[in-house]
Amino acid sequence: MTHGRRHMERHVVGRLGWLRAAVLGANDGVLSTSSLILGVASAHASHESVLIAGVSGLVAGAISMAAGEYVSVSSQSDSERADIGRERRELSENRGDEQQELAKIYIERGLDGALATQVAEQLMARDALGAHARDELGISATTRARPIQAALASGAAYSIGASLPLLVAIATPDEMMVRAVTIASLLCLALLGVVGAKTGGSNMWKAAIRVLFWGALAMAVTAGIGAVVGTLV
């Protein structure tokens, strides 16, 4: 007797919203805070001043990231609700035309006219609004905007990312701070690039190299500006 095997597939689309916010938040936390620390340290500021700048950057950055993510995703959510409300009104006012519109979508995807009409009719009989939201508007339960989730993920990830260069700055003496924060931050950025790529199913090497390049550039520019300002002041 042959037993059927359940075919299991794992997709990342359902977690793209919070994953994007978390990876972006962690990268920004590491890069912004390390660049801030390097800039202040390169200006020959005291150890205490560097730590105050790092803590201030962590708190302000986390709040800014969470607020910005919430506002951005809320705008997307508002647009989705407006589109769904408009579709609900159209279904109540002219259901026949909406069914033809849905059938046309299926025809464009490769179904013949009769089958497309039958599929549209059966799907609308079960959940007309859901069928139109999914196939006409591209909105589904897995891809809908979630502002609070995105804001919490972004703010928490930023705080975690920013903590690394700050802890390194706390633990190292003045003469080693710039080198230690640079090395630790670049390693962390590379790791974040690999983790984000692996979770999202993309190329890990390409992601790591990309984030290392831009991270090193940002830290070098900030440190250079700090050094110039420190000699002029």
C-alpha positions as CSV (number, residue, x, y, z in Angstrom):
1,M,0.0,0.0,0.0
2,T,1.4,3.3,-1.0
3,H,1.0,6.2,1.4
4,G,0.7,9.7,0.1
5,R,3.3,12.1,1.2
6,R,2.3,15.6,2.1
7,H,4.1,18.2,0.0
8,M,5.3,20.9,2.3
9,E,6.7,24.2,1.0
10,R,8.2,27.0,2.9
11,H,7.9,30.5,1.6
12,V,9.2,33.7,3.0
13,V,6.5,36.1,1.6
14,G,4.5,35.9,4.8
15,R,7.3,37.2,6.9
16,L,8.7,39.8,4.5
17,G,7.1,42.8,6.3
18,W,8.6,42.2,9.7
19,L,11.8,40.7,8.2
20,R,12.4,43.8,6.2
21,A,11.8,46.1,9.2
22,A,14.0,44.0,11.5
23,V,16.9,43.7,9.1
24,L,16.7,47.4,8.2
25,G,16.5,48.4,11.8
26,A,19.4,46.3,13.0
27,N,21.6,47.5,10.1
28,D,20.8,51.1,10.8
29,G,21.4,50.6,14.5
30,V,24.9,49.2,14.0
31,L,25.9,51.6,11.3
32,S,24.4,54.8,12.7
33,T,25.7,54.2,16.2
34,S,29.1,53.0,15.2
35,S,29.5,56.0,12.8
36,L,28.4,58.4,15.5
37,I,30.9,56.8,18.0
38,L,33.7,56.9,15.4
39,G,33.0,60.5,14.5
40,V,33.0,61.7,18.1
41,A,36.0,59.6,19.0
42,S,38.0,60.8,16.0
43,A,37.4,64.4,17.1
44,H,39.4,63.5,20.3
45,A,36.4,63.8,22.6
46,S,36.6,62.2,26.1
47,H,35.5,58.6,26.7
48,E,32.4,59.9,28.6
49,S,31.4,62.2,25.7
50,V,31.7,59.3,23.2
51,L,29.5,57.1,25.4
52,I,26.9,59.9,25.9
53,A,26.8,60.4,22.2
54,G,26.4,56.6,21.6
55,V,23.5,56.3,24.2
56,S,21.8,59.3,22.8
57,G,22.1,57.9,19.3
58,L,20.7,54.6,20.3
59,V,17.6,56.1,22.1
60,A,16.8,58.7,19.4
61,G,17.5,56.3,16.6
62,A,15.2,53.6,17.9
63,I,12.4,56.0,18.5
64,S,12.9,57.5,15.1
65,M,13.0,54.2,13.3
66,A,9.9,52.9,15.0
67,A,7.9,56.1,14.4
68,G,9.1,56.3,10.8
69,E,8.2,52.7,10.1
70,Y,4.8,53.1,11.7
71,V,4.0,56.2,9.7
72,S,5.2,54.6,6.4
73,V,3.4,51.3,6.9
74,S,0.3,53.0,8.2
75,S,0.1,55.0,4.9
76,Q,0.2,51.7,3.0
77,S,-2.4,50.2,5.3
78,D,-4.7,53.2,4.7
79,S,-4.3,52.8,1.0
80,E,-5.2,49.1,1.2
81,R,-8.3,49.8,3.3
82,A,-9.4,52.5,0.9
83,D,-9.0,50.1,-2.1
84,I,-10.9,47.4,-0.3
85,G,-13.7,49.8,0.7
86,R,-14.0,50.9,-2.9
87,E,-14.1,47.3,-4.1
88,R,-16.8,46.5,-1.6
89,R,-19.0,49.3,-3.0
90,E,-18.4,48.2,-6.5
91,L,-19.4,44.7,-5.7
92,S,-22.6,45.9,-4.0
93,E,-23.5,48.2,-6.9
94,N,-22.5,46.1,-9.9
95,R,-21.7,42.5,-9.1
96,G,-22.0,41.3,-12.7
97,D,-19.4,43.6,-14.1
98,E,-17.1,42.8,-11.2
99,Q,-17.4,39.1,-12.0
100,Q,-16.5,39.7,-15.6
101,E,-13.5,41.8,-14.5
102,L,-12.3,38.9,-12.3
103,A,-12.8,36.4,-15.2
104,K,-10.8,38.7,-17.5
105,I,-7.9,38.6,-15.0
106,Y,-8.0,34.8,-15.1
107,I,-8.1,34.8,-18.9
108,E,-5.0,37.0,-18.9
109,R,-3.3,34.4,-16.7
110,G,-3.9,31.6,-19.1
111,L,-7.4,30.1,-18.5
112,D,-9.9,29.8,-21.4
113,G,-13.0,32.0,-21.3
114,A,-15.5,29.3,-20.0
115,L,-13.2,28.1,-17.3
116,A,-12.3,31.6,-16.2
117,T,-16.0,32.5,-15.9
118,Q,-16.6,29.4,-13.9
119,V,-13.7,30.1,-11.6
120,A,-14.7,33.7,-11.0
121,E,-18.3,32.7,-10.3
122,Q,-17.4,30.0,-7.8
123,L,-14.8,32.2,-6.0
124,M,-17.2,35.1,-5.7
125,A,-19.9,32.8,-4.4
126,R,-17.6,31.9,-1.5
127,D,-15.8,35.2,-0.9
128,A,-16.3,37.9,-3.5
129,L,-14.4,40.6,-1.7
130,G,-11.5,38.3,-0.8
131,A,-11.2,37.1,-4.4
132,H,-11.1,40.7,-5.8
133,A,-8.7,41.9,-3.0
134,R,-6.3,39.0,-3.7
135,D,-6.5,38.8,-7.5
136,E,-7.4,42.3,-8.6
137,L,-5.7,44.4,-5.9
138,G,-2.9,42.0,-4.9
139,I,-3.8,42.2,-1.2
140,S,-3.9,39.0,0.9
141,A,-3.6,38.1,4.6
142,T,0.1,37.3,4.2
143,T,1.0,40.6,2.5
144,R,-1.2,43.1,4.2
145,A,0.5,46.0,5.9
146,R,0.9,45.7,9.7
147,P,2.1,49.1,11.1
148,I,2.5,48.1,14.8
149,Q,4.3,44.9,14.0
150,A,6.7,46.7,11.6
151,A,7.3,49.6,14.1
152,L,8.1,47.2,17.0
153,A,10.3,45.0,14.9
154,S,12.2,48.0,13.5
155,G,12.6,49.8,16.9
156,A,13.7,46.7,18.8
157,A,16.1,45.6,16.0
158,Y,17.6,49.1,15.9
159,S,18.2,49.0,19.7
160,I,19.8,45.6,19.5
161,G,22.0,46.6,16.6
162,A,23.1,49.9,18.2
163,S,24.0,48.1,21.5
164,L,26.9,46.3,19.9
165,P,29.2,49.2,19.0
166,L,28.1,50.9,22.2
167,L,29.1,47.9,24.3
168,V,32.4,47.7,22.5
169,A,33.1,51.4,23.1
170,I,32.3,50.9,26.8
171,A,34.6,47.9,27.1
172,T,37.7,49.3,25.2
173,P,40.2,52.0,26.2
174,D,40.5,55.2,24.3
175,E,43.5,54.2,22.2
176,M,41.7,51.0,21.0
177,M,38.2,52.3,20.6
178,V,38.2,53.3,17.0
179,R,39.8,50.1,15.8
180,A,37.6,47.9,18.0
181,V,34.3,49.5,17.1
182,T,35.2,49.5,13.4
183,I,36.1,45.8,13.3
184,A,33.1,44.7,15.5
185,S,30.6,46.7,13.6
186,L,31.8,45.5,10.2
187,L,31.6,41.9,11.4
188,C,28.1,42.4,12.7
189,L,27.0,44.1,9.5
190,A,28.3,41.2,7.4
191,L,26.5,38.7,9.7
192,L,23.3,40.7,9.4
193,G,23.7,40.7,5.6
194,V,24.1,36.9,5.6
195,V,21.2,36.3,8.0
196,G,18.9,38.5,6.1
197,A,19.8,37.0,2.8
198,K,19.5,33.4,4.1
199,T,16.1,34.1,5.7
200,G,14.9,35.9,2.5
201,G,16.3,33.2,0.2
202,S,18.7,35.4,-1.7
203,N,22.5,35.3,-2.3
204,M,24.4,35.5,1.0
205,W,27.7,36.6,-0.4
206,K,26.3,39.4,-2.4
207,A,24.3,40.7,0.6
208,A,27.4,40.5,2.8
209,I,29.6,42.4,0.4
210,R,27.0,45.0,-0.3
211,V,26.4,45.8,3.4
212,L,30.2,45.7,4.1
213,F,31.0,48.2,1.4
214,W,28.4,50.8,2.4
215,G,29.0,50.3,6.1
216,A,32.8,50.8,5.7
217,L,32.2,53.9,3.5
218,A,29.8,55.5,6.0
219,M,32.1,54.9,8.9
220,A,35.2,56.1,7.0
221,V,33.4,59.3,6.0
222,T,32.1,60.0,9.5
223,A,35.4,59.3,11.1
224,G,37.2,61.6,8.6
225,I,34.8,64.4,9.3
226,G,35.3,63.9,13.0
227,A,39.0,64.1,12.7
228,V,38.9,67.3,10.6
229,V,36.5,69.0,13.0
230,G,38.6,67.8,16.0
231,T,41.7,69.5,14.6
232,L,39.9,72.8,13.8
233,V,38.0,73.2,17.0
